[in-house]
Amino acid sequence: MTTSALSVDGLVAGYGNGPVLHGVSLSVAPGEVVAMLGPNGAGKSTTLRAISGIVRMEQGRISLAGDDLAAMSPSARARAGIAHVPEDRGLFRGLTVAEHLRLGPRTEKLDADVAYEYFPALKAISGRMAGVLSGGEQQMLAMGRALGRKPSVLLLDELSLGLAPVIVEGLLPVVRAYATEHGCAVLLVEQHVHLALGIADRAYLMSNGTSSASYDAHELRNDMTLVHASYLGGPEWADEFEGEEELPFLGEEAHE
């Protein structure tokens, strides 16, 4: 059995007014891409924040290659190999692309060559400030910074936010390629469900702060009934959207 690069067991976490997550469990193996799918407020972004240490865990266990992360700060988790690309991309408007790729968090050295290898378009705009880049260019930079850290676990939160689907179609295959070529475990939250399932190996369906068992991504993509039911609140609604590739209301997850 392959050892999980990332394992989450019985995770309970929240923001102070009570838990948002109620026993989330999942795993990601080295080189595997796993999608987390579900409606707004289901707990997807909160799960990523708890894994990276931004949100405090109340119960459960999060482990990186078998090592318990409970006592580790967010910066220590980053140094251990977890790279988190948040919804807001975490960029500095007044710094150039090259400056973003020169230093990582707390003066951690990044490998800019890795970023340029997977996102060659960044090379041509290396002297531009992040604040003047297009949304697609900003997302490439955010992802390039994460890859430049050579992570063992990559957390991606809504990389398509504010981007046209055609741009997302160019970004997601890069995620798949990096995972395969470097053995990086990827946990992906993505509103474009069909595109996410196109690069994922497995998927978890999130609802009301809990996670389902995992499903084969190819099987879900060919039969979206379970996915539709998770968004609409129950299987009785699934028939209405049977055969639809995209759900009608996959928007920003802003209030987890």
C-alpha positions as CSV (number, residue, x, y, z in Angstrom):
1,M,0.0,0.0,0.0
2,T,1.3,3.4,-1.0
3,T,2.1,5.7,2.0
4,S,0.0,8.9,1.8
5,A,1.9,12.1,1.4
6,L,-1.0,13.9,3.2
7,S,-3.5,12.3,5.5
8,V,-6.4,14.0,7.3
9,D,-8.4,12.0,9.9
10,G,-11.5,13.2,11.8
11,L,-10.6,16.9,11.3
12,V,-12.7,19.3,13.4
13,A,-11.9,23.0,12.9
14,G,-13.4,26.5,12.7
15,Y,-13.0,30.2,13.3
16,G,-14.1,30.8,16.9
17,N,-17.9,30.7,16.6
18,G,-18.1,27.0,16.4
19,P,-16.6,24.4,14.1
20,V,-17.0,24.6,10.3
21,L,-15.5,21.2,9.8
22,H,-17.1,18.2,11.5
23,G,-14.8,15.2,11.0
24,V,-13.3,15.6,7.6
25,S,-11.1,12.7,6.5
26,L,-9.1,12.4,3.3
27,S,-5.7,11.3,1.9
28,V,-3.5,12.1,-1.1
29,A,-0.7,9.9,-2.3
30,P,2.6,11.1,-3.9
31,G,2.0,12.1,-7.5
32,E,-1.8,12.0,-7.1
33,V,-4.2,14.8,-7.8
34,V,-7.3,14.8,-5.6
35,A,-10.2,17.2,-6.1
36,M,-12.5,18.5,-3.3
37,L,-15.9,19.3,-4.7
38,G,-19.0,20.8,-3.1
39,P,-21.2,23.9,-2.8
40,N,-20.2,27.2,-1.3
41,G,-19.8,27.0,2.5
42,A,-19.2,23.2,2.4
43,G,-15.8,23.6,4.1
44,K,-13.4,23.1,1.2
45,S,-11.3,26.2,1.7
46,T,-11.4,25.8,5.5
47,T,-10.0,22.3,5.1
48,L,-7.0,23.7,3.1
49,R,-6.4,26.4,5.6
50,A,-6.4,23.9,8.5
51,I,-3.9,21.7,6.6
52,S,-1.6,24.6,6.1
53,G,-2.1,25.7,9.7
54,I,-3.9,29.0,9.1
55,V,-7.1,27.7,10.8
56,R,-6.7,26.0,14.2
57,M,-7.5,22.3,14.4
58,E,-9.8,21.4,17.4
59,Q,-9.8,17.7,16.9
60,G,-8.4,15.1,14.6
61,R,-5.0,14.5,13.0
62,I,-3.2,16.0,10.0
63,S,0.0,14.2,8.9
64,L,2.6,14.8,6.3
65,A,4.3,11.6,5.2
66,G,3.2,10.0,8.5
67,D,4.4,12.9,10.7
68,D,1.8,14.6,12.9
69,L,1.6,18.3,12.2
70,A,-0.4,19.3,15.3
71,A,2.6,21.1,16.9
72,M,3.8,22.8,13.8
73,S,3.2,26.4,12.9
74,P,2.1,27.5,9.4
75,S,5.7,28.5,8.5
76,A,7.1,25.2,9.8
77,R,4.5,23.3,7.7
78,A,5.6,25.3,4.7
79,R,9.3,24.5,5.3
80,A,8.3,20.8,5.7
81,G,6.9,20.8,2.1
82,I,3.4,22.1,2.1
83,A,2.7,24.9,-0.5
84,H,-0.7,26.6,-0.3
85,V,-1.9,28.8,-3.2
86,P,-4.9,30.7,-1.6
87,E,-7.9,32.3,-3.3
88,D,-6.4,35.8,-3.2
89,R,-3.1,34.4,-4.7
90,G,-0.9,36.0,-2.0
91,L,1.0,38.4,-4.3
92,F,2.5,41.8,-3.6
93,R,1.4,44.4,-6.1
94,G,4.6,46.4,-5.9
95,L,7.0,43.6,-6.5
96,T,8.0,42.3,-9.9
97,V,7.6,38.7,-11.2
98,A,11.3,38.2,-10.8
99,E,11.3,39.5,-7.2
100,H,8.4,37.2,-6.3
101,L,10.4,34.3,-7.6
102,R,13.6,35.3,-5.9
103,L,12.6,34.8,-2.2
104,G,9.9,32.8,-0.6
105,P,8.3,33.1,2.8
106,R,10.8,34.1,5.6
107,T,13.6,34.4,3.1
108,E,13.2,30.9,1.8
109,K,15.0,30.4,-1.5
110,L,12.9,29.6,-4.5
111,D,14.0,27.8,-7.7
112,A,12.8,30.3,-10.3
113,D,13.9,27.9,-13.1
114,V,11.1,25.5,-12.0
115,A,8.6,28.3,-12.2
116,Y,9.8,29.3,-15.7
117,E,9.9,25.7,-16.9
118,Y,6.2,25.1,-16.1
119,F,5.1,28.7,-16.9
120,P,7.3,29.9,-19.7
121,A,5.2,33.0,-20.2
122,L,6.5,34.4,-16.9
123,K,10.0,34.8,-18.4
124,A,8.8,37.5,-20.8
125,I,7.1,39.5,-18.0
126,S,9.7,39.0,-15.3
127,G,10.2,42.7,-15.0
128,R,6.6,43.7,-14.6
129,M,5.0,44.4,-11.2
130,A,2.3,42.0,-10.1
131,G,-0.2,44.8,-9.7
132,V,-0.3,45.3,-13.5
133,L,-0.6,41.7,-14.5
134,S,-3.7,40.1,-15.9
135,G,-5.6,37.7,-13.7
136,G,-4.2,34.7,-15.6
137,E,-0.7,36.1,-15.3
138,Q,-1.1,36.6,-11.6
139,Q,-2.3,33.1,-11.1
140,M,0.6,31.7,-13.1
141,L,2.9,33.7,-10.8
142,A,1.2,32.4,-7.7
143,M,1.5,28.9,-8.9
144,G,5.0,29.4,-10.1
145,R,6.0,30.6,-6.6
146,A,4.5,27.5,-5.1
147,L,6.2,25.1,-7.6
148,G,9.5,27.0,-7.1
149,R,9.5,25.7,-3.5
150,K,9.5,22.2,-4.8
151,P,6.7,21.1,-2.5
152,S,5.7,17.5,-1.6
153,V,2.1,18.7,-1.0
154,L,0.4,21.4,-3.1
155,L,-2.9,22.9,-1.9
156,L,-4.7,24.9,-4.6
157,D,-7.8,26.9,-3.7
158,E,-10.0,28.0,-6.6
159,L,-7.2,28.8,-9.0
160,S,-9.8,29.6,-11.6
161,L,-11.4,32.4,-9.5
162,G,-12.1,35.4,-11.8
163,L,-10.5,33.7,-14.9
164,A,-12.1,32.7,-18.2
165,P,-12.5,28.9,-18.6
166,V,-10.1,28.9,-21.6
167,I,-7.4,30.2,-19.2
168,V,-8.2,27.5,-16.6
169,E,-8.0,24.9,-19.3
170,G,-4.3,25.9,-19.8
171,L,-3.5,26.0,-16.1
172,L,-4.9,22.7,-14.9
173,P,-2.8,20.4,-17.1
174,V,0.3,22.1,-15.6
175,V,-0.9,20.9,-12.2
176,R,-1.3,17.4,-13.5
177,A,2.1,17.4,-15.2
178,Y,3.9,18.7,-12.1
179,A,2.3,16.1,-9.8
180,T,3.2,13.3,-12.2
181,E,6.8,14.4,-12.9
182,H,7.7,15.4,-9.3
183,G,5.6,13.0,-7.3
184,C,3.9,15.9,-5.6
185,A,0.5,15.3,-3.9
186,V,-2.0,17.8,-5.0
187,L,-5.3,18.7,-3.2
188,L,-7.4,20.9,-5.4
189,V,-10.5,23.0,-4.7
190,E,-12.0,24.1,-8.0
191,Q,-15.3,25.5,-9.1
192,H,-15.1,24.2,-12.6
193,V,-16.1,20.7,-11.7
194,H,-15.7,19.0,-15.0
195,L,-12.3,20.5,-15.7
196,A,-11.1,19.5,-12.2
197,L,-12.3,15.9,-12.7
198,G,-10.4,15.9,-16.1
199,I,-7.0,16.1,-14.3
200,A,-7.8,14.4,-11.0
201,D,-7.3,10.8,-10.0
202,R,-9.9,10.9,-7.2
203,A,-12.4,13.3,-5.7
204,Y,-14.1,13.9,-2.3
205,L,-17.6,15.4,-2.1
206,M,-17.9,18.0,0.7
207,S,-21.2,18.9,2.3
208,N,-21.9,20.8,5.5
209,G,-18.3,20.4,6.8
210,T,-18.0,16.7,6.2
211,S,-16.4,14.7,3.5
212,S,-17.6,11.6,1.6
213,A,-15.7,8.5,0.8
214,S,-13.4,9.1,-2.2
215,Y,-14.6,8.4,-5.8
216,D,-12.7,7.7,-8.9
217,A,-12.6,11.0,-10.9
218,H,-13.1,9.3,-14.3
219,E,-16.3,7.6,-13.1
220,L,-17.6,10.8,-11.6
221,R,-16.9,12.7,-14.8
222,N,-18.9,10.2,-16.8
223,D,-21.8,10.2,-14.4
224,M,-22.2,13.5,-12.6
225,T,-25.3,12.4,-10.6
226,L,-23.5,12.2,-7.3
227,V,-21.8,15.5,-7.8
228,H,-25.1,17.2,-8.7
229,A,-26.8,15.7,-5.7
230,S,-24.0,17.0,-3.4
231,Y,-24.5,20.6,-4.7
232,L,-28.3,20.5,-4.6
233,G,-28.6,18.8,-1.2
234,G,-29.9,15.4,-2.0
235,P,-30.3,12.7,-4.7
236,E,-33.9,13.6,-5.3
237,W,-32.7,16.7,-7.2
238,A,-30.1,14.9,-9.3
239,D,-32.4,13.9,-12.2
240,E,-33.1,17.5,-13.1
241,F,-29.5,18.1,-14.1
242,E,-28.6,14.7,-15.3
243,G,-26.3,15.0,-18.3
244,E,-25.2,18.6,-17.5
245,E,-21.4,19.0,-17.6
246,E,-21.4,22.1,-15.4
247,L,-23.6,23.1,-12.4
248,P,-25.5,26.4,-12.7
249,F,-24.1,28.1,-9.6
250,L,-20.4,27.2,-9.0
251,G,-19.3,30.5,-7.6
252,E,-16.8,31.8,-5.1
253,E,-16.5,30.1,-1.7
254,A,-16.3,33.3,0.4
255,H,-17.9,32.5,3.7
256,E,-16.4,29.3,5.0
